[in-house]
């Protein structure tokens, strides 16, 4: 596999599976590339809420805006340049704030395969 770089313009954003809100994901590397991880970008509209039980380990890097992630251990809020790790099996609520948010993510294993 070659060294590559990506920008948000490289992602084909699709509504997050099972969601009806303004929350989109766009993989740029995944199982189709033979990679062991999925890498992509997320886009959250203003004041969105996503409830999820993590099927994979997910690392989310906030690029723009602000997100809050609530789990049984409390709430963390992250802004540009900050990273949130959501462990596999953890029930979380991800909330975007008034300005929405853009993120980059890395999951292991592939989230699309784990969701079946």
Secondary structure, 3 states (H helix, E strand, C coil): CCCCCCCHHHCCCEECCCCCCCEEEEEEECHHHCCCCEEEEEEECCCCEEEEECCCEEEEEEEEEEEEEEECCEEEEEECCCEEEECCCCEEEEEEEEEEEEEEEEEECCHHHHHC
